[in-house]
């Protein structure tokens, strides 16, 4: 089975499992786990922040970040399709009493600067207090341009807002921004440096089994630490997981370029099929739009038909394929053949 549902389906490599098995651990609630302490300090330094905090998931990391920035009755400005608004259970509103102000995206995934400016409320008792701009990079596989990120964060700060980045796939964005021969770590630091806080996932393209990191100032991370405890995130011998994330930072950043190349190969392999429209991928996510007659034949949808042939994806009229370290170039070529046979 070729599984392209998400880059979250990756299995730990043999070397990663070895690092996990040999991890030195302690009780993180007491601050005694040396492996997670080192990881937190390492990623914070790498991205230019004072401190980091290991989280169980990207959802928890974003939630604790939003709650550390905002109080009850505050508002964060966010895109309609951003994870912090649409795909994370409404946690900021439900648990933090933080009002989202969602904005429509431009075709490239950005939020128009004029829309951001118009959404910032005046200091008036009639309105929620606008406190935070939350952006995402990548967004649906799209890379936010550096010039845009600079302009959007500068606008927010001019109006008194803090800035948070959902960088679940930050290193995918960094690899694409740096380009061939560029330094992805430098690019990641430049992206992160525009924000007051950043959340990074280890369990997507980096291939760790679990975990995310929230980075920011020491005072911000202290507030987030309290929220992590309240949301059930007090961790014990977490060094076993931190070792996997540390291994990923050592070995799995630069190889993301292979996933991006495989995504482009997949998109190119589907070009020209009748009733099929493919968006050229910028990173590791490929979206394929299907004519209705291709998506549904009788009671069997295309996702089911593809799975029967050994290819897993998500969607219906729009299919999503995500490349990752457990899928080789040869398997992408097999996936192209399966898709062409199924969608002919």
Secondary structure, DSSP 8 states (H G I E B T S, - for coil): -EE-S-GGG----HHHHHHHHT-----GGGT--HHHHHHHHHHHHHHT-SEEEEES-HHHHHHHHHHHH--TTEEEEEETT-IIIIISTTHHHHHH--EEEEE---TTS---HHHHHHHS--S-TTS-EEEEEEEESSBTTB---HHHHHHHHHHHHHTT-EEEEEETTHHHHHHHHH-TTS-HHHHHHHHHTTSSEEEEESSSTT--SS-EEEEE-HHHHHHHHHHHHHTT---SSTHHHHHHHHHHHHHSSTTHHHHHHHHHHHHHHHTT-TTEEE---SSSEEEEEE-HHHHEETTEEHHHHHHHTTEE-EESSEEEEE--TT--HHHHHHHHHHHHHH--
